[in-house]
Amino acid sequence: KRASNTPCRRAGPHGRMTNMKSRIVLAVALLGLLPANAFAAYGGGWTQGKGRLWTGLSYFYQFIDQKYSTGAGLGDACMECRPGDTIDLAPAGARLLSQGVGWDAYYGVTDNLDVMLQIPWNHVRFEDAGVILTSSGIGDVRVGAKWGVKAEPFALGFHSVVKAPTGKFDADAVAEYPLGDGQWDWELTQQT
């Protein structure tokens, strides 16, 4: 039986998963219609070229009021749910709103090497059982480099990024939500 009145919603042909998959397929199809030089500014394995600067602003918005079930009550309020079913974030109707603006910059040190900087500003609001936690400010800053190995007949490059824990993070805070994750991270990606 269910541990609460939290209904589970089966993932299936009429569920959110199918809807999300359809959106992803549509987005990928639309990206395929863009001319190849639309990505030359900052994407893939291309670099800027010596002395060239590219900057951009991005905006993100995320609202969460459900989560995926692990199945059979394992950490969920729903005892009848299967893995992949969606359930409310918490029985009290918890929800999370996260939005922000990011500033990105890539600068060509040489024709084959770019350095990059990303500075995010985040606003987070979490509500659960009448308790509201909010935070606004600088998130975790990222710095990195991209090395373009070759450009013809296809672009190939490597991108290395270090994320610094500059966003406010306090694991013991009870009146605010963190703006970062409190740890250093490093990633290396191959781009074509």
Secondary structure, DSSP 8 states (H G I E B T S, - for coil): --SSS---B--STTSHHHHHHHHHHHHHHHHHTS-GGGGTTTSTT----TT-EEEEEEEEEEEESEEE--STTSSSS-SS--TT-EEESSTT--EEEEEEEEEEEEEEEETTEEEEEEEEEEEEEEEETTEEEEEEEE--EEEEEEEEEE-SSS-EEEEEEEEE--S---TT-SSS--SS-SS-EEEEEEE-
